[in-house]
Amino acid sequence: MKAAWLQPTLTRRLILALLLAFTLCSVLLLVDDQLDIQHQLATDPGVRQLGRQLAAGLEEIEDTALAARVFEGHMRHINQVRSRQAMTTGPLLAQLLDRDDRQVYASAPGDAIAKPGVGEQMIAGKTHWTYRQDGPRWSLRLAEPALSRAQLLAFASGALGMQLLVGFPLMLLPLWIAVYTGLAPLRRLARRLHGLDLRQDLAPLDVDLRYRELRPLGQAFDALLLRLRQRRARERAFVHEAAHELRTPLAVVATQAHALVQAPDADARATATTGLQQAIARSAHLSRQLLDLASLDNDQATEPVALDLAHFCAQRLAEQAGIARERGIALALDAPDHLPVRLDTVALQSVLQNLLDNALRYVHRGGRIEVSLDLTPAGPQLSVADDGPGIAPVDRALAFERFWRGSGHDMQGSGLGLAIVARAAERLGGQVTLGDGLVRPGGCGARFELRLPAAVLGVP
């Protein structure tokens, strides 16, 4: 495990970012200084400025000896000052000649400074910046040891580095204070989450994150807790209702089993056996639907599988054909020859199987069930319509609720089939609706339509 000081922190990240920004700014400033210095040396070097000042001071002096003493005094003072400066590599050399080219003062050898104006010459094996000004009385010549680019860079970076060294802590302290205080709401949120008991306390966090950038985080946590509260409420209601629904068939099983044991004759035993079988079948059906619904609620959607939706529907109808013949119900399929899609086959099976089971349960003998498959601009549409008793318009809003059973018929059911259809449709990314079916005397029928998004279309 990493040491605490090696673990990544937002404060260290910001400080490193500031340090990087300082470094980049320093490099830019250094480059700018170098360019300025090189431009200044090329256009108006310091040796020319000094030469002009010295020439102006000597212009009024006519005596050669006085001029020599004054010039010598100036040069001594200048070199003393230069010796105390860091950005120099040697003394300033000079020559002073009168109007007849007689040498009055010289600290440079011979005719070393011969180039008029500003120039660059080698003197005693070393590069010098030179300046020569010829006036009516005196000819002034100066030579200053040249600085290499490396020396200029070293001097500039040293001066800039000292400034940044002083400025960095002054900027770092306010930044650290701002980051530390700015993260205080997150620390409060962490303490609130750490002390949260998900078994009991799912109330909103009620933490003031203060800053606009952090508020979405608190809102996201509150939304998560709201979903957990809703999920817990659904699970509790589901468990309560499931226990209530299972109580009746299990009681019937116990009653019929007792009647079977106590039956006095064969007819009584046969009646009890039939009742027991029916109760067991109802219990098994309810248990299977409870497991299907729990699986759809809790499991993650499976990877979509490429299939032909038309063939899939035809296979499901073929599986139900035997039951339909026994009950005298006609099955029909209206679908294109092929409709390639990519879907969650488990969820699709749940939709079609429960809709067919529901129709076969409630449609009377001689009735009809039609399954149709269409490709609309919005996507595939699957519908299951029948001519049974249907569901009254006032009850259709409740049809997909769990454990809801419609009135007006004597058929027993769990009230979970349509709830499973609605949940499976969500898993498929679609929506299921209920409307009028195949109308016949005595009923309006029911039509369930599953609308799938166009994104499911694909090549099997």
C-alpha positions in Angstrom: 0.0 0.0 0.0 1.3 3.5 -0.9 2.4 5.8 1.9 0.0 8.6 2.7 2.2 11.2 1.2 2.6 9.3 -2.1 -1.2 8.9 -2.6 -2.7 11.3 -5.2 -4.4 14.3 -3.7 -6.3 17.2 -5.4 -4.2 19.7 -3.4 -0.9 18.2 -4.6 -2.3 18.1 -8.2 -3.2 21.8 -8.1 0.2 22.7 -6.6 2.0 20.8 -9.3 -0.1 22.4 -11.9 0.8 25.8 -10.5 4.4 24.8 -10.4 4.2 23.7 -14.1 2.5 27.0 -15.0 5.2 28.9 -13.2 7.9 27.0 -15.0 6.3 27.6 -18.4 5.9 31.3 -17.6 9.5 31.4 -16.5 10.7 29.9 -19.7 8.6 32.3 -21.8 9.9 35.3 -19.8 13.4 34.0 -20.1 13.1 33.7 -23.9 11.5 37.1 -24.1 14.4 38.6 -22.0 16.9 36.9 -24.3 15.3 38.3 -27.4 15.1 41.8 -25.9 18.8 41.7 -24.8 19.9 40.5 -28.2 17.9 43.1 -29.9 19.3 45.8 -27.6 22.8 44.7 -28.2 22.3 44.7 -31.9 20.7 48.2 -32.1 21.8 50.2 -29.1 24.5 48.4 -27.1 25.7 49.8 -23.7 29.2 50.5 -25.0 27.8 53.1 -27.5 25.7 54.8 -24.8 28.7 55.1 -22.5 30.9 56.3 -25.4 28.5 59.1 -26.2 28.4 60.2 -22.6 32.2 60.3 -22.3 32.6 62.1 -25.7 30.1 64.7 -24.6 32.1 65.3 -21.3 35.4 65.7 -23.2 34.0 68.0 -25.9 34.7 71.2 -24.0 38.2 70.2 -22.9 41.0 71.5 -25.1 44.1 70.7 -23.0 45.5 67.4 -23.8 46.9 66.6 -20.3 43.6 67.6 -18.7 41.6 65.5 -21.1 43.9 62.5 -20.4 43.4 62.9 -16.6 39.7 63.3 -16.9 39.4 60.4 -19.2 41.6 58.2 -17.0 39.5 59.1 -13.9 36.3 58.2 -15.7 37.7 54.9 -16.9 39.0 54.0 -13.4 35.6 54.7 -11.9 33.8 52.8 -14.5 35.9 49.7 -14.1 35.5 49.9 -10.3 31.8 49.9 -10.7 32.0 47.1 -13.3 34.1 44.9 -11.0 31.2 44.9 -8.5 28.7 43.8 -11.1 27.9 40.2 -11.8 27.1 40.6 -15.5 30.6 41.5 -16.6 33.6 39.4 -17.7 36.4 41.9 -17.7 37.5 45.6 -17.6 36.4 48.1 -20.2 39.2 49.0 -22.6 39.6 52.5 -24.0 41.7 54.7 -26.2 41.7 58.5 -26.6 43.4 60.2 -29.5 43.6 63.9 -30.4 42.8 65.5 -33.8 46.3 64.6 -35.1 45.8 60.9 -34.2 48.2 61.2 -31.3 47.4 58.8 -28.5 46.4 60.6 -25.3 45.2 57.6 -23.3 45.2 53.9 -23.9 44.2 50.8 -22.0 43.8 48.8 -25.2 46.8 47.5 -27.2 47.9 49.4 -30.4 45.3 50.0 -33.0 42.9 47.4 -31.7 39.8 49.5 -31.9 39.9 50.7 -35.5 36.4 50.0 -36.7 34.2 53.1 -36.8 30.9 53.1 -35.0 29.6 49.9 -33.3 31.3 46.7 -34.0 32.7 43.4 -32.7 36.4 42.6 -32.7 38.9 40.2 -31.3 41.3 41.8 -28.8 43.9 39.6 -27.0 42.1 36.5 -28.2 38.8 37.5 -26.8 35.6 38.9 -28.5 34.8 42.5 -27.6 31.9 44.8 -28.4 33.6 48.0 -29.7 32.6 51.6 -30.3 34.5 54.4 -32.0 33.4 58.1 -32.2 35.6 60.7 -34.0 34.9 64.3 -32.9 36.4 67.7 -33.8 38.9 67.5 -31.0 39.0 63.9 -29.8 38.7 60.3 -31.1 37.1 58.1 -28.5 37.3 54.3 -28.7 35.9 51.8 -26.3 35.9 47.9 -26.1 33.8 45.9 -23.7 34.3 42.1 -23.3 31.4 40.4 -25.0 29.1 38.0 -23.2 28.2 34.7 -24.8 24.6 33.5 -25.1 25.1 31.0 -22.3 26.4 33.8 -20.0 23.5 36.0 -20.9 21.0 33.1 -20.3 22.7 32.3 -16.9 22.5 35.9 -15.8 18.9 36.4 -16.9 17.7 33.1 -15.4 19.4 33.8 -12.1 17.7 37.1 -11.8 14.4 35.8 -12.9 14.7 32.7 -10.6 15.2 34.9 -7.6 12.1 36.8 -8.4 10.0 33.6 -8.9 11.5 32.1 -5.8 10.1 35.0 -3.8 6.8 35.1 -5.7 6.0 31.4 -5.7 5.3 31.0 -2.0 3.3 34.2 -2.0 1.0 32.7 -4.7 1.1 29.2 -3.2 -0.2 30.1 0.2 -3.5 31.7 -1.0 -4.0 28.9 -3.4 -3.5 26.2 -0.7 -6.0 28.1 1.6 -8.5 28.4 -1.3 -8.2 24.7 -2.1 -8.4 23.5 1.5 -11.5 25.6 2.3 -13.0 24.8 -1.1 -12.8 21.1 -0.4 -14.4 21.5 3.0 -18.0 20.7 1.7 -16.7 17.5 0.1 -15.2 16.5 3.4 -18.6 17.1 5.1 -20.3 15.1 2.4 -17.8 12.2 2.9 -18.5 12.2 6.7 -22.2 12.2 6.0 -21.9 9.3 3.6 -19.6 7.4 5.9 -22.2 7.6 8.7 -25.1 6.7 6.4 -27.0 3.5 7.4 -28.5 2.1 4.2 -30.7 -0.3 6.2 -32.5 2.6 7.9 -31.5 6.0 6.8 -32.2 6.8 3.2 -33.3 10.4 3.7 -31.7 13.2 1.6 -28.2 14.0 2.7 -29.0 17.7 3.3 -25.4 18.8 2.9 -24.7 22.4 1.8 -22.0 22.0 -0.9 -22.1 25.8 -1.3 -20.3 25.9 -4.7 -22.2 25.7 -7.9 -19.7 23.1 -9.3 -20.3 20.8 -6.4 -24.1 21.0 -6.2 -24.7 18.4 -9.0 -22.7 15.9 -6.9 -25.1 16.4 -3.9 -28.1 16.3 -6.2 -26.8 13.0 -7.8 -26.5 11.4 -4.4 -29.9 12.6 -3.3 -31.4 11.2 -6.6 -29.6 7.9 -5.9 -31.0 7.7 -2.4 -34.5 8.5 -3.8 -34.2 5.6 -6.2 -33.0 3.3 -3.4 -36.0 4.4 -1.3 -38.4 3.7 -4.2 -36.7 0.3 -4.8 -36.9 -0.6 -1.2 -40.6 0.3 -1.1 -41.3 -1.8 -4.2 -39.4 -4.7 -2.7 -41.2 -4.5 0.5 -44.6 -4.2 -1.3 -43.5 -7.1 -3.5 -42.6 -9.4 -0.6 -45.8 -8.5 1.2 -48.0 -9.1 -1.8 -46.2 -12.2 -2.8 -46.6 -13.7 0.6 -50.3 -12.7 0.5 -50.8 -14.3 -2.9 -49.0 -17.5 -2.0 -51.0 -18.0 1.1 -54.2 -18.8 -0.8 -52.9 -21.6 -3.1 -50.8 -23.1 -0.3 -53.9 -23.2 1.9 -55.8 -24.9 -1.0 -52.9 -27.4 -1.4 -53.1 -28.2 2.4 -56.9 -28.5 2.3 -56.9 -30.8 -0.7 -54.1 -32.9 0.7 -56.1 -33.3 3.9 -59.2 -34.1 1.9 -57.2 -36.7 -0.1 -55.9 -38.4 3.0 -59.4 -38.4 4.7 -61.3 -39.4 1.5 -63.8 -42.3 2.3 -64.1 -43.6 -1.3 -62.5 -43.5 -4.8 -64.8 -40.7 -6.0 -63.8 -38.5 -3.1 -60.1 -39.3 -3.7 -60.4 -38.4 -7.4 -62.1 -35.1 -6.6 -59.4 -34.3 -4.0 -56.6 -35.3 -6.3 -58.0 -33.0 -9.1 -58.2 -30.1 -6.7 -54.8 -30.8 -5.4 -53.3 -30.9 -8.9 -55.0 -27.6 -9.7 -53.7 -25.9 -6.5 -50.2 -27.2 -7.2 -50.3 -25.9 -10.8 -51.5 -22.5 -9.6 -48.8 -22.4 -7.0 -46.1 -23.4 -9.5 -47.4 -20.8 -12.0 -47.4 -18.1 -9.4 -43.9 -19.0 -8.2 -42.5 -19.1 -11.7 -44.0 -15.6 -12.4 -42.6 -14.2 -9.2 -39.2 -15.5 -10.1 -39.5 -14.1 -13.6 -40.4 -10.7 -12.3 -37.7 -10.7 -9.7 -35.2 -11.6 -12.4 -36.3 -8.8 -14.6 -36.1 -6.3 -11.7 -32.7 -7.3 -10.4 -30.6 -8.8 -13.3 -28.7 -6.7 -15.8 -29.9 -6.8 -19.4 -28.2 -9.6 -21.3 -26.2 -8.9 -24.5 -28.5 -8.4 -27.5 -28.6 -11.4 -29.8 -29.1 -11.2 -33.6 -32.3 -13.0 -34.6 -35.2 -13.0 -37.1 -38.2 -11.5 -35.2 -40.7 -13.0 -37.7 -39.3 -16.5 -37.2 -39.2 -16.0 -33.4 -42.9 -15.1 -33.3 -43.8 -18.0 -35.5 -41.9 -20.4 -33.2 -43.7 -19.1 -30.1 -47.1 -19.5 -31.8 -46.2 -23.0 -32.9 -45.4 -23.9 -29.2 -48.9 -22.7 -28.2 -50.8 -24.3 -31.1 -51.6 -27.5 -29.1 -53.1 -25.6 -26.2 -55.1 -23.4 -28.6 -56.5 -26.4 -30.4 -57.6 -28.0 -27.1 -59.5 -24.8 -26.2 -60.9 -24.3 -29.6 -59.1 -21.0 -30.2 -57.7 -19.9 -33.6 -54.1 -18.6 -33.7 -53.0 -16.3 -36.6 -49.7 -14.6 -37.5 -49.4 -11.6 -39.8 -45.7 -10.8 -40.3 -43.2 -10.2 -43.1 -41.0 -13.1 -44.3 -38.0 -11.7 -42.4 -37.3 -9.0 -39.8 -33.7 -9.0 -38.6 -33.2 -7.4 -35.2 -30.8 -7.5 -32.2 -32.6 -8.0 -28.9 -32.5 -9.4 -25.4 -34.1 -12.8 -26.1 -35.0 -13.4 -22.5 -37.0 -10.2 -22.2 -38.6 -10.8 -25.7 -39.6 -14.3 -24.7 -41.2 -12.9 -21.5 -43.3 -10.4 -23.4 -44.6 -12.8 -26.1 -45.1 -15.8 -23.8 -47.0 -13.8 -21.2 -49.2 -12.0 -23.7 -50.1 -15.4 -25.4 -50.7 -17.1 -22.0 -52.9 -14.2 -21.0 -54.9 -14.3 -24.2 -55.3 -18.1 -24.1 -56.5 -17.9 -20.5 -59.3 -15.3 -21.1 -60.4 -15.9 -24.7 -63.5 -18.2 -24.9 -63.8 -21.3 -27.0 -64.3 -20.4 -30.6 -62.3 -17.2 -30.2 -59.4 -15.9 -32.1 -55.9 -14.5 -31.3 -54.0 -12.6 -33.9 -50.3 -11.8 -33.6 -49.0 -9.1 -36.1 -45.6 -7.8 -36.7 -45.0 -4.5 -38.6 -42.0 -2.3 -39.4 -42.9 1.3 -38.8 -40.7 4.4 -39.3 -40.2 4.5 -35.5 -39.1 0.9 -35.4 -40.6 -2.7 -35.2 -44.1 -3.1 -33.7 -45.4 -6.3 -32.2 -49.1 -6.7 -31.3 -51.2 -9.4 -29.8 -55.0 -9.0 -30.2 -57.9 -11.2 -29.2 -61.7 -11.1 -29.2 -62.1 -12.0 -25.5 -63.8 -10.0 -22.8 -61.1 -7.3 -22.9 -60.3 -4.7 -20.2 -62.6 -1.8 -19.6 -61.1 1.6 -20.5 -61.4 2.8 -16.9 -59.2 -0.2 -15.7 -56.5 0.0 -18.4 -54.3 2.4 -16.4 -54.1 -0.4 -13.7 -53.6 -3.3 -16.1 -49.8 -3.4 -15.7 -49.8 -3.0 -11.9 -48.5 -6.0 -10.0 -51.1 -8.4 -8.6 -53.9 -6.4 -10.2 -56.7 -8.6 -11.7 -59.6 -7.3 -13.7 -63.2 -7.9 -12.8 -66.1 -9.2 -14.9 -64.7 -12.8 -15.4 -64.3 -15.9 -13.4 -60.7 -16.8 -14.4 -58.1 -17.2 -11.7 -54.7 -15.6 -12.2 -51.7 -14.2 -10.3 -52.0 -10.7 -11.6 -48.3 -10.7 -12.6 -48.4 -11.5 -16.3 -48.9 -8.0 -17.6 -46.5 -6.6 -15.0 -43.9 -8.9 -16.3 -44.7 -7.7 -19.9 -44.3 -4.1 -18.9 -40.9 -4.7 -17.1 -39.6 -6.8 -20.0 -40.6 -4.1 -22.5 -38.5 -1.6 -20.5 -35.5 -4.0 -20.7 -36.0 -4.1 -24.5 -36.0 -0.3 -24.6 -39.6 -0.3 -25.8 -43.1 0.5 -24.5 -46.2 -1.6 -24.3 -49.7 -0.2 -24.6 -53.2 -1.6 -24.3 -56.2 -0.9 -26.5 -59.3 -2.4 -28.1 -58.9 -5.8 -29.7 -60.9 -7.9 -32.1 -64.5 -6.8 -31.4 -67.2 -9.4 -31.3 -70.7 -9.6 -29.6 -70.3 -9.6 -25.8 -66.8 -8.2 -25.6 -64.4 -5.6 -27.0 -61.3 -7.7 -27.0 -57.8 -6.5 -26.0 -54.8 -5.5 -28.1 -51.3 -5.2 -26.6 -48.8 -3.4 -28.7 -45.0 -3.5 -28.1 -43.2 -0.6 -29.8 -39.5 -1.2 -30.2 -36.9 1.5 -31.1 -35.4 1.6 -34.6 -32.0 1.0 -33.0 -32.8 -2.8 -32.6 -32.9 -3.3 -36.3 -29.9 -5.3 -37.6 -28.7 -8.2 -39.6 -29.1 -11.6 -37.9 
